Amino acid sequence: MSISPMTHDPSTEPAPEPGTSAAHAASLNSAEVREKMLEIYPDKTKKKRAKQLLVNDPSAPAQIAANTRTIPGIITQRGCTYAGCRGVVIGPMHDVLHITHGPIGCSFYSWQTRRNLARPKPGQTNYLQYSMTTDMMEDEIIFGGDKKLAAAIREAYAIFKPKAIAVYATCPVGLIGDDIHTVCRLAKQELGINIFGFSCEGYKGVSQSAGHHIANNGVFKHMVGLDDTPDDAEFRINMLGEYNIGGDAWEIDTLLRKCGIHITATLSGDISYEQVTRCHTVDLNIVQCHRSINYMADMMETKFGIPWFKVNFIGANSTIKSLRKIAQFFDSKKLTDRVEEVIAEEMAVLRPVMEDVKSRCKGKTAALFVGGSRAHHYQDLFRDIGMSVIAAGYEFAHRDDYEGRAVLPTIKVDADSRNIEEIEVEADPKRYRPRKSEEQNAALAAGGFSYKDYEGMMREMRKETLVIDDISHHEIEKLIEIYKPDIIGSGIKEKFIIEKLGVPCKQLHSYDYSGPYAAFVGAANFYNEVDRMVNTKVWKLVSSPWRKDSSVPAKPVYAPRSRNSTEEGQKNWKRTGG
């Protein structure tokens, strides 16, 4: 059996119907819109932003400037390195006790903000309920906080008796030079449990992406491979880059179990310490979020021989392709037949929902600016219901997330990337085992199968759409003003700004306390929710204050340094409420 490639062909999308927001978007000259978005910037800033704001050509994606430092003064969506390590990759591990070494604000910032849901088995503890920190104060900043960290580890162990403790460094820790790794090593010897640290100071990279890489390295060094006991199942896989936001991982696991596919570990949504330690025993890694965990997939392949490929369980068609590709890898007629049965069953329920919602949403437009692979994946859900994506971009992506993995050899390692440790990984002399022979891989390739086949977001977006990396506050406002999209998917930082401009915003980092949106059941949830958001009339009632009352200044009026220095200054001060 051959399968369709894991890509979407933008040329197959139908032309937008007249009178729709998609038709309005198609009537605009994308190059001119791009210039309007850039014209406000000073020359130096404009030159840099121009490399991050492109008009798309899926047949020949242009080189985009990604994974570069945000320009000072631009309001960015990004998070820090610590957020990527503690908040995204390691945080969802529910029975690893997490200690933030730093001020209380850092720990609170990373505590339960992404709705990484977990339901531990009986007898297991869910440490996600706790925000643990050394709460560094001024005297620790001056004299060092390593003793306080050691005491915190002992206290946490005495109270909770965890199997593992992870320690995370924040900006002050890196600045004063606390050696968290020595503290962890000594505590490990003293307490007899696995204790390890992450040098994930917030300033260490240009975004949270650096934290993902650091987290991957730490998990691989300190956890993966500690238990060689495989799960008793015929088709064993790991799901990498799935963090169980709103229950997505549960929905994917339920679907795969119906097919007869067993997930040993989901890194790292609703996962236990033991699952991580034996995740090297599987036969296949599938990768959902390419950016956050492709490092882990590569390292596990090098050391243990586990192959991997990219999947997407967001959207009906994408889910179908992913299931079929997993079945083709295992080359089992029993599994292939069962996968087709499950697809037929699920689509029989989902298709009426999809068509009903499509009747009201067809021709509407969306824009997506979300971290990881979500700005790419969620385009499939919008396509399912006839909506067009007119612009999209990532918060913290690298060039390969936009242009595809083929560009990896051409990416230059800059000074910021050199801050991140590169682990030397070699084949394990005893445990390295290729899961497929050369003959089997050749047969798979002949049937249209490929590993590591991520072609990036730009090849799947329509021609003339905008691709915007690390979008700024100003650019979002101009996008809304010009394109008038029906909905925008983004993060929490810009959600309320977007809605104040009269456009519904679907918060796709933590789902606005909704979800799941993965697999077939999740797709139905998403279709219905988008239907409600884009077809309600409430957004037409939203108007900025200065549009209702002309006496309210449309632009901020700033007082001079001394508010009494001039008569004009006095007037301005009174106008602004000073």
Disulfide bonds with the S-S distance in Angstrom:
none
